[in-house]
Amino acid sequence: MSLTKNRIREIRSLSQKKVRDELNLFVVEGLRLVRDAAESSFDIPEAFSTAAFEASPAGGDLIGLLRARGASCQQVTHRELSQFADTVNAQGVLAVVRKRDESAGELIRRIAPPALVVALDGIADPGNLGSIVRTCDWFGAGGILLGRTSVDLYNPKVVRSTMGGIFHVPVVTGLDLPECVVQAKEQGYAVYVTDPSADLFDGDVHFSERSLVVFGNEARGVSGDLSRLADERVAIRRYGVGESLNVGVACGILLSAHRRFHA
């Protein structure tokens, strides 16, 4: 059965943050991301795929998995899919996924030592946020606290650039980060704030059994309110003449240092 113009418009509207927030839904596209969603504990109300995708071995297996998960699966034409897909060359499958709801306090309390939580203050670039989520997935971070001034986690560009990490690492969004950091300190976390002018370097940090590492905006860094809550300010040691380091790369360096310290 063909989709109506209104239905296509409804699905396409999930590209807008206000609609995602109202409906508590977001969209994932492509074999890999939809499979990661299907293999996670996220609820998937519905999925759309083309006949060609369903006819492929990997596509057929994925549609079977989605149906087993309770998703309503509908076959659509390539033209229909391209009308509400975000990517230029739609890969034949798209799923509508329900956001998960968890409080920052719950996340902070339930992570077993050596606990590692990442807080993000004003990350503006979707690719950077996606890269950080992917990096946290790689290093096994217990969770991410995303400040309200950061780009939306469910922005399609962010979702794609997480490479599935969005389904593996718990992320709590829209937060008042200073308030969350105070809560974390009350739970025994030490707070490490990235600061290029700090005298303590990444390889010299003695990470606590409960560590919260804060990364800031690409241009402005970590806000003053958060910096004042730091137990330690940490810099990445520079060996060349570069003026700055990408925040996603900085995240990888510090998370690697944390894992080596607790190895």
N, C-alpha and C positions, 0 to 999 in steps of 0.2 A: 504494500500500500504506500502510495506517495505521501510525502509530508506536505502539509498545508503551508502556505506562505506565513501564516501566523506562527505555526510551530517552528519553522526555520528561524523566524525573527526572535522567538523566545530563546532558542538555543544560542543564537548569535549574540543575544544581549548579555550572556554570561561573560563576554569579553570586557564588560564594564564593572568596575569595582562596586559601585552602589548596588547593582543587581546581584552580584555574588554575595554581598553582605546581607541583602534582604532575604535571599533564598537559601543562604548557607551552603551554596554549591559552587563547584568550579569544574573546569573542563581539562581533560588530558587527551593528547592525540598521539597516534603512532603505536606500532606493535610493542616496542620496549616499555614505554611509559604506561600504556594500558595494562600490559601484563604485570608490571610492578604494582599497579593499583589493585589488580585482581588477586594478586598473591599476598596483599596486605590485609589489615583488619578494617580498612576504610569501607564504608558503605557505598555501593555503586548502584544508584537507582535505575540508570538506563545506559545503553550503548547503541551506537550506530555504526554499521559497516557495509562495505560494498560486496557485491556478489563475488568479484575477483578476489577480494581479501578472504572471504569465507571459504573459497575454493582451495586456497593454499593450505598446506599442512599446518604451518604455524598459526595461520589465521583461524582455521577450523578448530584447532585445540584451544585457542584463546576464547573463541565464542562459546565453546563448551564449558570452559572454566567460568566465564561470566554468567552463563545461565545457571550453573551449579551454585554460584554465589547469590542467585536471586535477582540478577539484573534483567530488566526488560530489554531484549535485544531486537533491534529492527534493522532490516536490510534497506539500504537507500542507494540511489544512483550516485555515481562519482560527481555528477553536477550538483546534486543536492548536498552532498557532503562538503564540497568546495564552497558552498554558500554560507556555511556556518563554521567551517574550520578556520583556525587562525593562521596556519602555515600556508604558504603559497602553493606547494605541491602536497596536497593531502595524501596521507599514507594509507588510506582505506579503512581506518577505524578511529572512533572517537568515543570517549566515555564521559558521562556526567558523574562527578564524585561529590559525596557529602563531606563537608569539613568536619574535622574532629574538634571537640570542645574539651579543654583541660585548663585548669588554672595554673598560674605560675607557682603558687604555693604548693600545689600538689606535686608538680614536676620537681621542684627543688627538694621536697621531702623524700620522695620515693627513690631517688637515685642512690645506689649503694656505693660506698667508697671503694677505690679512689674515684670520687665523683668529679665529673668535668661538665660544666655548663658554659655555654657561650652566650653573651649578651651583645646585641647589635643596636647601636645608637645612631640613627639617621643614615643608614645605608641607602643611597639614592639610586644606584644603577642596578637594573634587574639582573644583568649578567653577573655582577659582583655578588648579589644576594644568592643567586642560584649556585655560584661557585663555592660560596661559604657553606651552604647546606650540603653540597656534594662533599666538601672537605670534611665537615663534621661527621658525615656518614662514613668516610674512609677511616677516620681516626677513632670512631666509636664514641663520639661525644654523647652524653646522656640526654642532652636537649638544648634547645635554643630559645632565648628570650628575645623577642623582636619588638623594639620600641615603636611607639605609635607614629614617629616621624620617618620611619623607614618605608621603602617601597613595599607594596602589597605582596605578600608571600604567594598569593594565588594569581598574580599577573601571569598571563600565558607565557611570557618570555622567561619569567623566573621559574615557573614550573618546568619548562623544557630544559633550562640550563642546570637544574638540580640533578638531571640524569637519573631520576628515580629516588634520590635521597629524601625528597619530600614525604615519601611513604615509609621511610626507615627511621628518621630522626624526629622525635617529638618537637614541635615548634609551637610556642604560645605567642600570639600576635597582639598588636594594639596596646602595648603595655606602657605604663608609667615606670620607666626603668629605675630611676632613683628609689622609688618605693619598693620595687622588686629586689634591688640590691640590698636594701636595709633588711628585708625579710630573709634574704640568703645569709647575710652576716649573723642574724639571730639564730640561724640553723647551723652555724659553725663554718660557713664558707669563708675562705680568704678571697679577696677581690683583687684581680690583676688588671690594670688598665694600661692599654697600649699608649705609649707616649714617645715620639721620636727623640725628645730631648732628655729622656731618663738616663740615669747612670747605671741602672741594672739592665744587663743584656739577657737575651733569650736563653742562652746556654748556661747562665749562672743562677737561674731562678730555682729556689727550693719550693716546689709546688706543694700546697697543702693536700691533705686527704680529701678535702672538699674544696674544689677550685672553681671560681667563676671568672672567666676571662672576657673583658669588655673591648670591643672594637668599635671605632667611631666612623663618622662621615668621611667620605673620600677626600674632601677639601678641608673641612674644619676640625676633623678629629673627634675625640670624645668630649662631650659637653662638660662645662665646669662643675655642674652639680654632681655628675658621676665621678669626675676626677677627684673631687674632695672626699669621696667615699672609698677611695682605693687604699688597700693595704700595701700594695707595691705598684709602682709605675715601671713598665717594662719597655725597652727599646729593642729593635732588631739590629744586630750589629751590621754595620755597613763596611764593605771591603773595597768597593769601587767608588765612582763619583756620581752615581745616580741621585737625583734630588728627592725621589719618593719611591715608595714600594706599594704595589697594588694591595688593597685590603684583603683580597682573597688569598694572595700569596703569604701575607703576614699571618693570616689565620693558620695556614698550613704549617708555617715555621713554628709558631707557638704551640700548636696542638701536638706537633711532633716532639717538641722539647718536653711537653708534659708527659707524653707516653714514654719517652726515654727515661725520665726521672723516676717514673713509677714502674719501670720494667722489672 
